[in-house]
Each structure stands twice: as C-alpha cells, then as structure tokens.
Amino acid sequence: MVEIAAAFTRAKALNFSASYHSTNALMERIAEGESADMAIITDVGIATLVEQKKIAPETRRDIASAGIGLAVRAGAPKPDIRTPEAFKRTLLAAKSVTYTVTGASGIHFAQLIRDLGVAEPINAKAIIRDGLAGELAARGEVEIAVQQISELMQVKGIDIIGPLPASLQKTTVFSAGIFTAARKADSAIALIDWLSTRETAAIIRSKGLRPLQV
C-alpha cells in the first residue's frame, strides 16, 4: 500500500492515511465503534461487516490472495517440506518455531498442528506472537518461522523454504469494501479501482501476493 499510494496520488490527485494491523485486531476496533472510508481485510472479515451492515455489499471486491510459507535464517539449511510427511518431520526436528497469535496464518497453523497430532511438542518449543514472524528467524532466535509468504518477504535476513504442501495450505483472500458510514465514498471507490489496475497488479505480485482482478 505504501508503494501504491505514491502512484495513486500522482494519477488521481488523491491521498489516504491507513491503519495497518491484522484482520482480527481491526475487527475488534470496528466492533468498538471505529470506522473509516474503506477496509481491506480478509474476505471473511468483509463478509462479516456486510452482514453487520457496516460495509456496503455492492462495494465488496476481492483484491489479492496469499499462501502460507516457512522461512529460516539466511544461509541456514533448508529442510524438506514438500510433502505433508516431510513437513511434519521438519517441524518435529526443529529446535524452535514461531507463528502468530491473531493472524490468518497463525490461526491456520495452530489448527493444522492439532490436526497432525503434533500440537503439544511444537507448542512446547514455539514462540507465539504477533508481528513479522520472520524477524525472529533473522535474529537466530528461532529455527523456523511460519507466516504468509507476503509477510515473510518483508523481512531481510531470512530464506523462504517454500509454501506449505498443497493439501495443508490455506489461501487467504483479501477483500476491499466501503463503509456505509464513509465520508469520502467516491475517493474510496477510486482507490479500490486503482487496486485492480495492471500497474498495481505488478506491485502485488512483487510482494508475494496473487492479484485477483487482472
């Protein structure tokens, strides 16, 4: 969004201020009465706000999707995670793991290790926190970081091992929508349209996301 903002401002003579956080954290703030002109959160979050009549349903648009991956400190050996069995072995063999508390990737990973029957040994050596999980791997505080690939790509000093095996993967769709209480709905529509251009799609891809509107 930081890169998109500059081009948007030049092209449309409009600018915006944004509050960045996980969907769950933003949903809590909205529940407490906060509003804005538009929101970009998970598709599930937008659907919930539509049901609550806080987002106008006709303004909803799916923007991009992201998958979950694993990373290690730059230069460290990259373990095998190509199959569910290899993924499970790698997690059990790792000395330490980190994943997020409220982010979509962390919620999925917590359920995934329960389904695989390894939640107890993994959580015994895990650091569970919000923020950029890859930062802990970059500093050598953990062996493996688990988060959406787009978020891992924001961290210097790590190597991304790869995505979760297909059968274990959770793809998150991020959607935009305009609040029914929006004060500048026309400007918000212009920004949503800008997020669907080919120029913006190239930026989205470069950040490890898949654009859905081009």
Rosetta silent file (secondary structure, phi, psi, omega in degrees, C-alpha in Angstrom):
SEQUENCE: MVEIAAAFTRAKALNFSASYHSTNALMERIAEGESADMAIITDVGIATLVEQKKIAPETRRDIASAGIGLAVRAGAPKPDIRTPEAFKRTLLAAKSVTYTVTGASGIHFAQLIRDLGVAEPINAKAIIRDGLAGELAARGEVEIAVQQISELMQVKGIDIIGPLPASLQKTTVFSAGIFTAARKADSAIALIDWLSTRETAAIIRSKGLRPLQV
SCORE:     score description
SCORE:     0.000 S_00000001
   1 L     0.000  -31.771  178.552    0.000    0.000    0.000 S_00000001
   2 H   -63.551  -44.521  178.856    2.923    2.356    0.631 S_00000001
   3 H   -69.189  -39.703 -179.392    4.151    1.913   -2.942 S_00000001
   4 H   -64.259  -35.951 -175.630    0.650    2.033   -4.370 S_00000001
   5 H   -58.661  -43.184 -177.028   -0.105    5.261   -2.507 S_00000001
   6 H   -63.071  -45.608 -179.658    2.515    7.311   -4.334 S_00000001
   7 H   -68.219  -38.023  179.000    1.316    6.277   -7.796 S_00000001
   8 H   -62.247  -43.286 -179.760   -2.324    6.705   -6.784 S_00000001
   9 H   -64.388  -42.648  179.281   -1.667   10.223   -5.547 S_00000001
  10 H   -63.657  -41.892 -173.885    0.145   11.185   -8.747 S_00000001
  11 H   -79.606  -35.901 -172.236   -2.549    9.768  -11.002 S_00000001
  12 H  -112.262   -4.539 -176.441   -5.682   10.771   -9.129 S_00000001
  13 L    57.215   33.692  177.854   -4.550   13.748   -7.042 S_00000001
  14 L  -126.426  151.452  172.996   -5.911   11.882   -4.022 S_00000001
  15 L  -139.211  168.232 -177.854   -4.172   10.555   -0.946 S_00000001
  16 L  -146.329  156.223  171.140   -5.135    8.462    2.033 S_00000001
  17 L  -110.925  143.288 -174.628   -3.975    7.608    5.521 S_00000001
  18 L  -130.006  149.352  173.143   -4.056    3.969    6.578 S_00000001
  19 L  -112.380  119.808 -174.757   -4.015    1.963    9.787 S_00000001
  20 L  -103.970  126.091  175.707   -2.225   -1.366    9.331 S_00000001
  21 L  -165.584  175.511  177.703   -2.975   -4.377   11.519 S_00000001
  22 L   -67.583  158.165  178.686   -4.242   -7.943   11.402 S_00000001
  23 H   -56.732  -46.289 -177.721   -7.851   -8.537   10.410 S_00000001
  24 H   -60.040  -42.364 -179.557   -8.768   -9.728   13.909 S_00000001
  25 H   -65.951  -40.775  179.327   -7.282   -6.641   15.537 S_00000001
  26 H   -68.663  -36.936  178.416   -9.049   -4.318   13.097 S_00000001
  27 H   -63.214  -36.660  177.524  -12.330   -6.173   13.543 S_00000001
  28 H   -64.186  -42.089  179.866  -12.090   -5.602   17.282 S_00000001
  29 H   -65.909  -39.590  177.264  -11.567   -1.881   16.739 S_00000001
  30 H   -64.718  -40.768  178.657  -14.523   -1.717   14.357 S_00000001
  31 H   -62.024  -28.774  179.806  -16.662   -3.583   16.893 S_00000001
  32 L   -84.414    1.409  173.897  -15.724   -0.929   19.425 S_00000001
  33 L   114.720   -5.491  178.766  -17.096    1.783   17.162 S_00000001
  34 L   -71.137  150.621  176.445  -14.225    2.791   14.873 S_00000001
  35 L  -144.098 -179.727 -179.214  -14.993    3.375   11.210 S_00000001
  36 L  -162.954 -170.148  173.427  -13.282    4.637    8.069 S_00000001
  37 L   -83.024  -39.479  179.872  -13.977    5.166    4.402 S_00000001
  38 E  -149.900  164.141  177.071  -12.878    1.674    3.391 S_00000001
  39 E  -131.694  144.575  169.859  -11.346   -1.520    4.718 S_00000001
  40 E  -125.399  105.162 -178.302   -9.002   -4.081    3.196 S_00000001
  41 E  -142.462 -169.871  179.917   -9.098   -7.244    5.298 S_00000001
  42 E   -65.475  157.086  179.398   -9.798  -10.936    4.774 S_00000001
  43 H   -60.604  -33.830  178.097  -12.831  -11.913    2.715 S_00000001
  44 H   -65.715  -41.370  178.511  -14.349  -13.475    5.831 S_00000001
  45 H   -62.943  -45.135  178.970  -13.916  -10.196    7.706 S_00000001
  46 H   -63.178  -41.805  179.212  -15.522   -8.179    4.911 S_00000001
  47 H   -60.701  -39.478  178.498  -18.420  -10.666    4.708 S_00000001
  48 H   -63.802  -42.786  179.730  -18.976  -10.267    8.448 S_00000001
  49 H   -67.981  -30.846  174.588  -19.044   -6.475    8.138 S_00000001
  50 H   -65.268  -44.690  178.680  -21.514   -6.763    5.254 S_00000001
  51 H   -61.676  -34.108  179.332  -23.778   -8.892    7.461 S_00000001
  52 L   -82.462    1.692 -179.895  -23.478   -6.260   10.179 S_00000001
  53 L    62.722   28.295  175.976  -24.442   -3.608    7.608 S_00000001
  54 L   -96.593  -22.197  175.915  -21.159   -1.767    8.211 S_00000001
  55 E  -118.063  133.834  177.740  -19.853   -2.407    4.678 S_00000001
  56 L   -70.804  120.296 -173.100  -21.993   -1.740    1.589 S_00000001
  57 H   -58.901  -34.310 -177.346  -22.307   -5.151   -0.134 S_00000001
  58 H   -71.559  -11.495 -179.160  -22.160   -3.769   -3.684 S_00000001
  59 H   -94.348   -8.146 -176.661  -18.711   -2.258   -2.978 S_00000001
  60 L   -66.015  136.077  175.897  -17.012   -5.507   -1.973 S_00000001
  61 E  -147.093  129.839  175.812  -14.167   -6.577   -4.254 S_00000001
  62 E   -75.650  128.690 -172.680  -11.599   -9.373   -3.848 S_00000001
  63 E  -104.012  -48.724 -174.088   -8.145   -7.845   -4.343 S_00000001
  64 E  -157.690  164.934  176.687   -5.432  -10.443   -3.738 S_00000001
  65 E  -132.152  157.092 -178.346   -4.672  -13.799   -2.149 S_00000001
  66 E  -142.450  143.605  175.044   -1.760  -15.140   -0.127 S_00000001
  67 L  -107.200  168.208 -177.247   -0.494  -18.551    0.898 S_00000001
  68 E   -97.365  141.803  178.634    1.456  -19.601    3.986 S_00000001
  69 E  -137.448  177.398  177.457    5.138  -20.464    3.922 S_00000001
  70 E  -120.875  149.622  179.204    8.106  -21.318    6.125 S_00000001
  71 E  -140.516  156.270  175.550   11.412  -19.496    6.447 S_00000001
  72 E  -129.136  169.220  176.673   14.807  -19.962    8.104 S_00000001
  73 E   -60.321  143.030 -178.653   17.680  -17.620    8.849 S_00000001
  74 L   -53.705  129.197  178.953   19.559  -16.610    5.702 S_00000001
  75 L    90.319  -12.873  179.520   22.162  -19.217    4.821 S_00000001
  76 L   -74.168  155.079  176.469   20.749  -21.907    7.115 S_00000001
  77 L   -57.676  142.925  179.205   19.964  -25.331    5.649 S_00000001
  78 L   -99.466  109.005 -178.886   16.517  -25.515    4.069 S_00000001
  79 L   -70.553  163.823 -178.123   14.643  -28.565    5.375 S_00000001
  80 L   -80.276  124.627  174.699   12.257  -30.577    3.216 S_00000001
  81 L  -131.584   23.567 -171.991    8.594  -29.518    3.428 S_00000001
  82 L   -72.247  -25.140  179.344    7.452  -30.754    0.026 S_00000001
  83 L  -124.654  161.056  176.973    5.040  -33.375    1.349 S_00000001
  84 H   -56.647  -37.811 -179.589    2.813  -33.496    4.450 S_00000001
  85 H   -67.889  -42.943  178.746    5.042  -36.208    5.920 S_00000001
  86 H   -66.665  -39.716  177.896    8.224  -34.213    5.300 S_00000001
  87 H   -59.085  -46.927 -179.941    6.562  -31.079    6.675 S_00000001
  88 H   -63.040  -43.458  178.603    5.635  -32.895    9.879 S_00000001
  89 H   -62.071  -41.288 -179.369    9.143  -34.352   10.267 S_00000001
  90 H   -63.443  -42.937  178.941   10.698  -30.922    9.769 S_00000001
  91 H   -63.059  -43.164 -178.328    8.516  -29.343   12.438 S_00000001
  92 H   -68.722  -32.576 -178.003    9.291  -32.087   14.936 S_00000001
  93 H   -80.476  -21.875 -177.859   13.024  -31.910   14.208 S_00000001
  94 L   -65.179  142.890  178.403   13.237  -28.117   14.527 S_00000001
  95 L   -74.599  -28.377 -178.226   14.653  -26.764   17.770 S_00000001
  96 L  -158.848  152.554 -177.152   12.220  -23.828   17.768 S_00000001
  97 E  -140.906  149.636  172.096    9.303  -22.430   15.763 S_00000001
  98 E  -132.738  142.752  172.838    7.406  -19.149   15.691 S_00000001
  99 E  -150.928  169.764 -171.730    3.963  -18.289   14.392 S_00000001
 100 L   -89.863  162.006 -178.685    1.408  -15.553   15.021 S_00000001
 101 L   -85.290  -53.490 -171.634   -1.436  -15.351   17.511 S_00000001
 102 L  -107.072  -11.752 -179.689   -4.177  -13.479   15.649 S_00000001
 103 L   -69.769  157.027 -178.712   -3.044  -13.503   12.014 S_00000001
 104 H   -58.689  -37.920 -179.344   -4.759  -15.781    9.490 S_00000001
 105 H   -66.992  -40.808 -178.962   -1.571  -17.828    9.041 S_00000001
 106 H   -68.282  -39.950  178.420   -1.141  -18.377   12.768 S_00000001
 107 H   -62.867  -42.709  178.602   -4.747  -19.395   13.310 S_00000001
 108 H   -66.464  -43.805 -177.979   -4.471  -21.923   10.476 S_00000001
 109 H   -63.504  -39.889  179.018   -1.099  -23.244   11.646 S_00000001
 110 H   -60.688  -41.240  177.725   -2.378  -23.737   15.201 S_00000001
 111 H   -71.014  -36.831 -177.944   -5.266  -25.816   13.865 S_00000001
 112 H   -62.628  -45.499 -178.967   -3.003  -27.633   11.408 S_00000001
 113 H   -69.592  -26.442  173.044   -0.585  -28.923   14.056 S_00000001
 114 H   -67.625  -44.322  179.831   -3.570  -30.074   16.116 S_00000001
 115 H   -63.143  -34.300  179.772   -4.895  -31.975   13.095 S_00000001
 116 L   -81.095   -6.798  178.466   -1.442  -33.521   12.541 S_00000001
 117 L    77.371   22.206 -177.466   -1.278  -34.582   16.180 S_00000001
 118 L  -123.804   17.190 -176.997    1.880  -32.595   16.941 S_00000001
 119 H   -60.278  -42.497 -176.165    0.498  -29.505   18.685 S_00000001
 120 H   -63.416  -52.297  179.666    1.931  -30.403   22.098 S_00000001
 121 H   -68.111  -31.702  179.784    5.584  -30.892   21.068 S_00000001
 122 H   -70.937  -46.838 -178.145    5.507  -27.976   18.631 S_00000001
 123 H   -68.493  -22.820  178.207    3.956  -25.514   21.067 S_00000001
 124 H   -67.178  -22.728 -178.839    6.400  -26.592   23.764 S_00000001
 125 L  -120.012   16.126 -175.392    9.206  -25.057   21.700 S_00000001
 126 E   -99.006  148.348  166.733    7.226  -22.289   19.955 S_00000001
 127 E  -107.112  115.173 -175.791    7.245  -18.531   20.332 S_00000001
 128 E  -109.187  116.083 -174.236    3.702  -17.399   19.570 S_00000001
 129 L  -156.011  168.260  174.405    3.372  -13.670   18.939 S_00000001
 130 L   -97.121  172.426 -176.088    2.037  -11.119   16.516 S_00000001
 131 L   103.764 -162.523 -179.564    4.098   -9.067   14.106 S_00000001
 132 L   -87.819  105.609 -176.480    6.551  -10.298   11.477 S_00000001
 133 L   -60.247  -32.432 -177.721    7.472  -13.837   12.469 S_00000001
 134 H   -62.151  -22.830 -179.249   10.465  -13.826   10.142 S_00000001
 135 H   -62.135  -35.339  179.111   12.251  -11.246   12.300 S_00000001
 136 H   -68.002  -38.308  177.380   12.861  -13.879   14.984 S_00000001
 137 H   -67.925  -39.748  179.819   14.388  -16.232   12.424 S_00000001
 138 H   -60.901  -35.400  179.876   16.550  -13.427   11.025 S_00000001
 139 L   -85.302   -2.924  179.893   17.955  -12.798   14.512 S_00000001
 140 L    79.166   14.229 -179.573   18.552  -16.501   15.110 S_00000001
 141 L   -79.701  -23.352  175.040   16.033  -16.645   17.948 S_00000001
 142 L  -137.252  159.393 -179.489   14.064  -19.422   16.242 S_00000001
 143 L   -84.753  -38.811 -176.263   14.900  -22.021   13.639 S_00000001
 144 E  -132.036  134.646  174.926   11.666  -21.830   11.630 S_00000001
 145 E  -113.491  136.794 -179.836    9.179  -19.004   11.083 S_00000001
 146 E  -119.177  123.965  177.965    5.672  -19.666    9.790 S_00000001
 147 E  -168.914  172.677  174.545    3.616  -16.879    8.218 S_00000001
 148 E   -60.703  141.671 -175.522    2.048  -15.789    4.968 S_00000001
 149 H   -58.934  -36.335  179.117    4.707  -15.616    2.274 S_00000001
 150 H   -61.780  -31.417  178.542    3.890  -11.968    1.581 S_00000001
 151 H   -82.141  -35.831  175.387    4.756  -11.153    5.202 S_00000001
 152 H   -61.763  -36.390 -177.629    7.903  -13.289    5.234 S_00000001
 153 L   -66.568  -15.423  179.140    9.085  -11.397    2.159 S_00000001
 154 L   -78.210  -11.378 -172.409    9.082   -8.159    4.162 S_00000001
 155 L  -102.829  129.246  174.021   11.915   -9.419    6.384 S_00000001
 156 L   -86.024  150.168  176.206   15.594   -9.181    5.472 S_00000001
 157 L    91.260   14.849  175.613   17.982  -11.861    6.665 S_00000001
 158 E  -130.937  159.769  171.558   15.817  -14.920    6.025 S_00000001
 159 E  -116.937  129.419  178.111   15.422  -17.501    3.279 S_00000001
 160 E   -81.326  122.115 -179.687   11.933  -18.708    2.431 S_00000001
 161 E   -68.545  -43.511 -178.974   11.891  -22.501    2.302 S_00000001
 162 E   152.562 -178.632  178.301    8.668  -22.583    0.353 S_00000001
 163 E   -79.213  163.856  172.217    4.910  -22.821    0.731 S_00000001
 164 L   -60.086  152.696  173.160    3.088  -25.404    2.809 S_00000001
 165 L   -53.643  146.961 -172.420    2.287  -28.627    0.929 S_00000001
 166 H   -53.777  -40.332 -176.933   -0.829  -28.113   -1.200 S_00000001
 167 H   -72.297  -13.969  179.895   -3.039  -30.376    0.911 S_00000001
 168 H  -108.438   -4.157 -173.288   -2.113  -28.426    4.050 S_00000001
 169 L   -73.613  150.577  173.656   -2.163  -24.959    2.528 S_00000001
 170 L  -128.431  112.241  177.809   -4.577  -22.213    3.498 S_00000001
 171 L   -92.983  126.483  179.579   -5.017  -19.456    0.946 S_00000001
 172 E  -102.275  129.610  176.485   -6.319  -16.204    2.365 S_00000001
 173 E   -98.422  131.657  176.510   -8.252  -13.819    0.160 S_00000001
 174 E  -104.455  128.552 -175.602   -8.039  -10.127    0.981 S_00000001
 175 E  -121.466  156.549  176.092  -11.056   -8.058    0.035 S_00000001
 176 E  -113.930  151.675  175.985  -11.918   -4.374   -0.007 S_00000001
 177 E  -160.021  154.607 -177.564  -15.201   -2.743    0.889 S_00000001
 178 E  -102.448  132.626  179.896  -16.574    0.708    1.601 S_00000001
 179 E   -65.982  143.430  177.069  -18.152    1.511    4.938 S_00000001
 180 L   -64.357  -23.333  178.918  -21.797    2.515    4.880 S_00000001
 181 L   -96.105   14.011 -177.093  -20.742    5.473    7.033 S_00000001
 182 L   -58.904  137.067  177.422  -17.949    6.516    4.669 S_00000001
 183 L   -89.206  -24.788 -178.333  -17.467   10.252    4.333 S_00000001
 184 L  -129.195   60.597 -176.071  -15.494   10.022    1.088 S_00000001
 185 H   -60.997  -38.120 -179.017  -17.040    7.039   -0.660 S_00000001
 186 H   -62.941  -40.722  178.387  -16.165    8.320   -4.153 S_00000001
 187 H   -67.361  -37.623  178.584  -12.483    8.558   -3.248 S_00000001
 188 H   -64.863  -39.647  176.574  -12.624    5.074   -1.704 S_00000001
 189 H   -61.688  -40.731  179.230  -14.126    3.700   -4.924 S_00000001
 190 H   -61.898  -38.710  179.064  -11.277    5.313   -6.857 S_00000001
 191 H   -69.172  -42.516  177.480   -8.741    3.585   -4.619 S_00000001
 192 H   -60.511  -42.253  177.335  -10.427    0.190   -4.985 S_00000001
 193 H   -61.692  -38.626 -179.444  -10.422    0.661   -8.770 S_00000001
 194 H   -66.016  -32.476  178.962   -6.717    1.564   -8.602 S_00000001
 195 L   -69.231  -11.069 -178.210   -6.018   -1.666   -6.716 S_00000001
 196 L  -106.491   10.118 -179.691   -7.360   -3.557   -9.733 S_00000001
 197 L   -84.210  162.050  177.975   -5.110   -1.994  -12.385 S_00000001
 198 H   -64.197  -36.714  178.529   -2.269   -3.801  -14.183 S_00000001
 199 H   -60.718  -45.870  179.935    0.239   -1.379  -12.669 S_00000001
 200 H   -69.522  -35.068  179.619   -0.901   -2.262   -9.171 S_00000001
 201 H   -58.732  -38.038  178.812   -1.045   -5.973  -10.006 S_00000001
 202 H   -63.493  -39.862  177.383    2.690   -5.926  -10.717 S_00000001
 203 H   -66.369  -43.138  179.807    3.355   -4.453   -7.260 S_00000001
 204 H   -58.396  -45.950  179.754    1.032   -7.004   -5.649 S_00000001
 205 H   -62.447  -39.138 -177.191    2.896   -9.885   -7.315 S_00000001
 206 H   -66.094  -16.007 -179.271    6.275   -8.487   -6.260 S_00000001
 207 L  -100.666   11.226  176.341    5.147   -8.698   -2.628 S_00000001
 208 L    85.761   14.053  178.006    4.297  -12.399   -2.745 S_00000001
 209 L  -109.502  161.528  176.528    0.557  -11.973   -3.308 S_00000001
 210 E  -110.406  116.304  178.362   -1.593  -13.038   -6.238 S_00000001
 211 E   -66.337  144.375 -175.230   -3.770  -10.270   -7.756 S_00000001
 212 L  -112.530   -2.531 -173.606   -7.356  -11.355   -8.340 S_00000001
 213 L  -114.198    3.710 -176.754   -8.716   -8.565  -10.521 S_00000001
 214 L  -118.076    0.000    0.000   -6.370   -8.529  -13.533 S_00000001
